[in-house]
């Protein structure tokens, strides 16, 4: 492949679903690694925008705070109830840091004392546009401002979990964690980085 990015042409884009999420169907052509052209071909994209996720940790007590909620799309491989990081979408002109602070208060009732970026990445670029910002968030669990639990108007019914490092290690070993961002963050933490 050449050093510069491959060329592409977007022939058309049509929105085929506009509901909680939007799905676009595009006809695209692109230059392949071999230098020839592929397409035009029809591709679908679940438009998700940008999101955040945060590993919430109280370093003084060495406690980790997670959320557990029902996820219909996971039913093929689970009972639907997944342990996850605090996560959510970035609204309008909101910065990733502001979105992280907002979601933390909404979901677990804790505001971050400090945020450390762990990385940013496409969640599943073969089918969705979602681009995620992953953070480590330091908190003091004694400063919980509310129960958390999410927003009723968004259909969130979140259980807040507070686990010790040993509980996190055991959950990882037992295969409890099924969400990619959570696996990345927990492995980072258990490698001794927090």
Buried (B, 14 or more C-beta within 10 A) or exposed (E): EEEEEEEEEEEEEEEEEEEEEBBBBBBBBBBEEEEEBEBBEEBEBBBBEBBBBBBBBBEEEEBBBBBBBBBEEBEEEEEEEBBBBBBBBBEEEBEBBEBBBBBBBBBBBBBBEEBBEBEEBEBEEEEBBBBBBBBBBBBEBEEBEEEBBBEEEEEBEBBBBBBEBEBBBEBBEEEBBBBBBBEBBBEBBEEEEB
